[in-house]
Amino acid sequence: MSAINTLYSLEQFCRDSSGQPYQWAGNSATYRWSVGKTTSEGIINGVVRKLAGTDTNGIEIWVVAGSFKIAADGEILRFTGISKKLWRLIQVPVKGDIAA
């Protein structure tokens, strides 16, 4: 399933960016993602959060920044905090892509 391969590619992008598999440094904030539901059609959905700061005890405060959606074929349909240019580098090439 290409959607799973895109998730693995996304994890690698995050590791390269931050050393963490689910977190990356964007242009204006630090983000993290988590997988939510997968539809019967194989679409993977999830939540993207951004680091809002730390509390007085030093605990990180993460707020919802948006969401993501990856099609069953691996194409990223929506991903808050990552540019469409980066989408093309992260997603597993889909049928008909020039890079395929």
N, C-alpha and C positions, 0 to 999 in steps of 0.2 A: 504494500500500500504506500503510495507516494506521500500521502499526508504525514505518515509516521516518519518517513525519510526527511521531509521538510522540518519536522520537529527536531530530529537529530541534528540537522544542519543548523537550525536556530540555536540549539544548545551549544554547538561548537562556536558559533558567532559570539554568544554570550561569554563563553570561557575565554575566547580571545580578547574580548573587550574588558572583562572584569575579573576573570578567574573563577566566576560562579556560573553554573549551567543555566540559571533562570534569571539572570540579572545583567544589565548592560548600562553603560554610560551613554546617554543621548546628548544632543547638543545643549539642551537646557536643563536636564535633570537626570537622575539615576532611576531606571525603571526595572521592574521585575514582572514576570508573567507566570500564570498558572493555568493549567488545562481545566476546562469545565466539562460540559457535556459534548458527546459525540452523537450526531444524528444518525438515523437509520441509513441515510445516504452516504455516510462516511465523512461528513463535514465535522471538523474539530473546532470547537469554540472555546474561548477562555477569557480571562480577565487580565488586564494590564494595570499595574499600580505604579505610582511614582513616589519617590522618597520626599516627604514633606518636611522632614527635620527629625530632631530627637527630643524626647521629653527630659525633664529634670533628672531622671534616673539614667539617662543615656540610652534609653530604648528607642529604636528607630520607629518613626511614624510613617506608615505607608497609606496613601489615599488612592482611590480608584481614579485612574486617568482615562480609561477606555476599555476596549476589548479587541479581540482578534478572532479571525475566522480563516480556516485553511480548508480548501476544497479537497475532496477525496483524491483528486489527481495530483495534489501537492501544491497547487497554485494558492498563493496568499491572496485572499480577497479583502482583508482588512487587518491592519496591525497598528495600533496606536503607538506612537513614539519611534517608529522606524519608517524611514523615507521609502517611497516606492522604488527608488534607485537601489536601495539595500534589499528590498523585497526580492528583486530580480536576482541578486547575488545569493540570497539565502535559500530561496525556494528550489526544490528539485525541479529541473526543467520539465515542462509539460509538453505533451504532443503538439507539434506545430511551432514551438519556440525556435528561434534562430540558433540558440545555444544547444538545442537537443540533438 
